[in-house]
Structures are given as C-alpha cells and as structure tokens.
Amino acid sequence: MQKILFITGSINQTSQMHQIANELPEFDCWFSQLFTDNRLFNLLINHSSLLKGTVLSGQFRASAEKYLRRHNLQIDFGAKLNNYDLVVFCSDIVVPVRLQKFKTIWVQEGMVDKYTLLSKIVKKLKLPPFLCGNTSLNGSSNVCDVYCVASSGYQEYFIERGADKIKTVVTGMPNYDNLSQFLDNDFPYRDYVMVATTDMRETYRVENRPAFIKKATQIANGRQMLFKLHPNENVARAEREIRKYAPAGALIFSTGNTQHMIANCCELITQYSTVVYTGIALGKKVHSWFNLEQLHKLAPIQNGGSSAENIAQICREYINHTGAKQHFNPQNALNNHISQILNDELLINY
C-alpha cells in the first residue's frame, strides 16, 4: 500500500491534514509534527526556550500528537519509520532535505505574516525562510512540487513571491471553506464586539497590548465586549491586562469555538489572525492590522466544505503520476475531478 506522510503543526494545521487523510482511505496515512534535521535547531528546540513559540516546539508537538492519538492516527515523528510516496506539508519554511526526494505537496492553512523588508532581504539573498522569524515566506519557497491555495487572490500573492504558476492550484482551504455553517450554534452570547488577540509576544514579536485593548474599547464605544485569546497566549497575563484596560464586564475566553463566537458578534476586531476571514465571509464589520481591501481579495473561497476532497484528489493523481515531477499539472487534476463530479450529478439527475 502506498504511504503518505502528513506534516502537522498547530491544531488547526493538524485537523486540516486529518480531513485530507480521511478522503484518502486507500492509502497508508501517517503523521508527523513539523521537524528539522538541522542539528543546531534541534539543540535549541530541546535545550532552550528560544523556539518555544514555534510549531517546532514540544508544546505544539504534544498537542498535535494528543489529537492524533485521540483519533487513532498513525504517528511517525521525524519520518523515521517509513519511506513515503508523498509528503503533504502545512509549511514550506522548514522542509528537510531528505523529504525532498519524495513527491511533495504544500497546503495553505491560514494567512501568512506581513511581507516586510526583512522578508525581501531573506528572499533576495536566498537565505533560509525561517530567518524571517515569522510566516511571511510560507508558501513562497517554491521547494514543494504542488501548492494548494485558498483563493485566486492568494494564488496571485504566492506567485508574486516566488511560487511557480504551474505549481499552484486554487483548491480552497479546509476549516475556512464553509464558514456559514457556524451561524447555527449554541454559544449563549450575541451582539457583542469581539476582539480576537494574537500570540505576537509568545512568538518574540513586539506588541503594545494595553494600547490595542484601549483602541478596541474605543471602537466598541460602550457596547458589550468579548475577548477570545489565542491558544498560544500566556492566559494569566492577557486576562490581567484586559481586566485593567478594558471596561468592567468584558467577557474573556481562552478556550471555546472561536468561529461560533465570531458568528454571534456584531463587529470583529483582530490583529494578525486568520479568523478575520470568518468575519468577512459572514458579512461582519471587521478590523485588522492587515489592509482590509487586500484581505477581501485574499479571502478563502467558500465551496461548501469540499477543499479537503479537492486536495485529496490532487494527492491521489500526483501519487500515481509516473512522469517527471515537473510534468504534473495540478490544475488539470482538479479540473478532471470537478468534471467527474458534474458528470456524476448529471447521471443521478437524469
């Protein structure tokens, strides 16, 4: 049986890979947290706190593997147990050289950080993308054979930053391709101004959190506020700051279904968070530290939750592709899949 390795990271990335694997029952699917074979980086991961805020760290691996075990999925951390016919990545910032001998597919899992001067320098000098210290070059290294992206806006974005056009295909993005489903929920609060925070400080970026809370309070203008903390945040510190700078009675959640909370809000305030796309898809007034016009252009397509199936079909066709890697056309594979679905529907309705 042909084997596929899915590279995981955050719970969002992990659940996305799980959805794709569920569409590939005829293959032997395995999972590994994102890893590196670089000795220096592994020393830092194992013996310092420098990379604690990244998906390479132990806390992310522990959370991902807890999820994998709960769903009885096979784990091969570091790709040590098997050789693989295909590797599906959630990030191309770190791609071990020994995995590049296999067929590879990159899957977008969320927005990427702002493209900065440092990003341009790293890209221009062809330095390792991780030197940016953020995800600004995720999807732009061009090291994978196929790039599955969330929208035509993102396709254009990644091509402009280095991905080959022939490699990219708009499949949609699991977890963000059927956002209207979250309107039906049992979250008890409604009609509040929601603030979704980001883990910038935990990932060694600068943030003036008191100023952000004060700005959000100004936008709320006396309306009920609800703060949803990023899963990677220092909860005690964040709660302490909100209590100090936000109005009394502000609701604070460190856990819970963020999508349901957004569905029930009247206005959404974000920093650098993919959840802004939920607000956009559901017609909410949104605020972001990204340019709003660009966000509307980049917003993931809404295809009724078929992104995982689309990506799985590309995996299926690529793994069975017998020609050279560069001769595989993912767009043709997706078009064939869509045509087959339409033909099946015509036969059913005939």
PENOR-V401594 format. One record per residue. N is the residue number from 0. RES is the residue in one small letter. PHI is phi as a letter, one per 20 degrees, with the letter a starting at -180 (NA if undefined). BURIAL is # if it has 24 or more other ideal C-beta (glycine too) atoms within 12 Angstrom, else .. Layout:
# PENOR-V401594
N:RES:PHI:BURIAL
N:RES:PHI:BURIAL
This chain:
# PENOR-V401594
0:m:NA:.
1:q:f:.
2:k:d:#
3:i:c:#
4:l:d:#
5:f:d:#
6:i:e:#
7:t:d:#
8:g:b:#
9:s:f:#
10:i:f:#
11:n:f:#
12:q:f:#
13:t:f:#
14:s:f:#
15:q:f:#
16:m:f:#
17:h:f:#
18:q:f:#
19:i:f:#
20:a:f:#
21:n:f:.
22:e:e:#
23:l:c:#
24:p:f:.
25:e:e:.
26:f:d:#
27:d:e:#
28:c:e:#
29:w:c:#
30:f:c:#
31:s:b:#
32:q:f:#
33:l:g:#
34:f:b:#
35:t:c:#
36:d:e:.
37:n:f:.
38:r:f:.
39:l:f:.
40:f:f:#
41:n:f:.
42:l:f:.
43:l:f:.
44:i:f:#
45:n:e:.
46:h:c:.
47:s:b:.
48:s:d:.
49:l:f:.
50:l:d:#
51:k:g:#
52:g:e:#
53:t:d:#
54:v:f:#
55:l:e:#
56:s:e:#
57:g:f:#
58:q:f:#
59:f:f:#
60:r:f:#
61:a:f:.
62:s:f:#
63:a:f:#
64:e:f:#
65:k:f:.
66:y:f:#
67:l:f:#
68:r:f:.
69:r:f:.
70:h:d:.
71:n:l:.
72:l:e:#
73:q:e:#
74:i:d:#
75:d:c:#
76:f:f:#
77:g:n:#
78:a:l:#
79:k:d:.
80:l:e:.
81:n:c:#
82:n:e:.
83:y:c:#
84:d:e:#
85:l:b:#
86:v:c:#
87:v:d:#
88:f:d:#
89:c:e:#
90:s:b:#
91:d:d:#
92:i:f:#
93:v:c:#
94:v:c:#
95:p:g:#
96:v:g:.
97:r:f:.
98:l:e:#
99:q:f:.
100:k:f:.
101:f:e:#
102:k:f:#
103:t:c:#
104:i:c:#
105:w:d:#
106:v:c:#
107:q:f:#
108:e:c:#
109:g:r:#
110:m:f:#
111:v:d:#
112:d:f:#
113:k:g:#
114:y:f:#
115:t:d:.
116:l:g:.
117:l:f:.
118:s:g:#
119:k:f:.
120:i:f:.
121:v:g:#
122:k:f:#
123:k:f:.
124:l:e:.
125:k:l:.
126:l:e:.
127:p:g:.
128:p:g:#
129:f:f:#
130:l:f:.
131:c:f:#
132:g:m:#
133:n:b:#
134:t:d:#
135:s:f:#
136:l:d:#
137:n:f:#
138:g:n:#
139:s:c:#
140:s:f:#
141:n:m:#
142:v:e:#
143:c:e:#
144:d:e:#
145:v:c:#
146:y:c:#
147:c:e:#
148:v:d:#
149:a:f:#
150:s:a:#
151:s:f:.
152:g:f:#
153:y:f:#
154:q:g:#
155:e:f:.
156:y:f:#
157:f:f:#
158:i:f:.
159:e:f:.
160:r:d:#
161:g:p:#
162:a:f:#
163:d:f:#
164:k:g:.
165:i:f:.
166:k:e:#
167:t:e:#
168:v:b:#
169:v:e:#
170:t:d:#
171:g:n:#
172:m:c:#
173:p:g:#
174:n:n:#
175:y:c:#
176:d:d:#
177:n:b:#
178:l:f:#
179:s:f:.
180:q:f:.
181:f:f:#
182:l:f:.
183:d:e:.
184:n:b:.
185:d:d:.
186:f:f:#
187:p:f:.
188:y:d:#
189:r:b:.
190:d:m:.
191:y:d:#
192:v:e:#
193:m:e:#
194:v:d:#
195:a:d:#
196:t:e:#
197:t:c:#
198:d:e:#
199:m:f:#
200:r:f:#
201:e:f:#
202:t:d:#
203:y:m:.
204:r:d:#
205:v:e:.
206:e:b:#
207:n:e:.
208:r:f:#
209:p:g:.
210:a:f:.
211:f:f:#
212:i:f:#
213:k:f:.
214:k:f:.
215:a:f:#
216:t:f:#
217:q:f:.
218:i:f:#
219:a:f:#
220:n:l:.
221:g:n:.
222:r:f:#
223:q:g:#
224:m:d:#
225:l:c:#
226:f:d:#
227:k:d:#
228:l:e:#
229:h:f:#
230:p:g:#
231:n:e:#
232:e:f:#
233:n:f:.
234:v:f:.
235:a:f:.
236:r:f:.
237:a:f:#
238:e:f:.
239:r:f:.
240:e:f:#
241:i:f:#
242:r:f:.
243:k:e:.
244:y:d:#
245:a:e:#
246:p:f:#
247:a:g:.
248:g:n:.
249:a:f:#
250:l:e:#
251:i:c:#
252:f:c:#
253:s:e:.
254:t:c:.
255:g:o:#
256:n:e:.
257:t:f:#
258:q:f:#
259:h:f:#
260:m:f:#
261:i:f:#
262:a:g:#
263:n:e:#
264:c:e:#
265:c:d:#
266:e:b:#
267:l:c:#
268:i:d:#
269:t:c:#
270:q:d:#
271:y:d:#
272:s:b:#
273:t:f:#
274:v:f:#
275:v:g:#
276:y:f:#
277:t:f:#
278:g:f:#
279:i:f:#
280:a:f:#
281:l:e:#
282:g:m:.
283:k:e:#
284:k:f:.
285:v:c:#
286:h:c:#
287:s:b:#
288:w:e:#
289:f:e:#
290:n:f:.
291:l:f:.
292:e:f:.
293:q:f:.
294:l:f:#
295:h:f:.
296:k:f:.
297:l:e:#
298:a:g:#
299:p:g:#
300:i:f:#
301:q:d:#
302:n:c:#
303:g:m:.
304:g:n:.
305:s:e:#
306:s:f:#
307:a:f:#
308:e:f:#
309:n:f:#
310:i:f:#
311:a:f:#
312:q:f:#
313:i:f:#
314:c:g:#
315:r:f:#
316:e:f:#
317:y:f:#
318:i:f:#
319:n:e:.
320:h:f:#
321:t:d:.
322:g:e:.
323:a:f:.
324:k:g:#
325:q:f:.
326:h:e:.
327:f:e:#
328:n:d:#
329:p:f:#
330:q:f:#
331:n:f:.
332:a:f:#
333:l:f:#
334:n:f:.
335:n:f:.
336:h:f:#
337:i:f:#
338:s:f:.
339:q:f:.
340:i:f:.
341:l:f:.
342:n:f:.
343:d:f:.
344:e:f:.
345:l:f:.
346:l:f:.
347:i:f:.
348:n:e:.
349:y:f:.
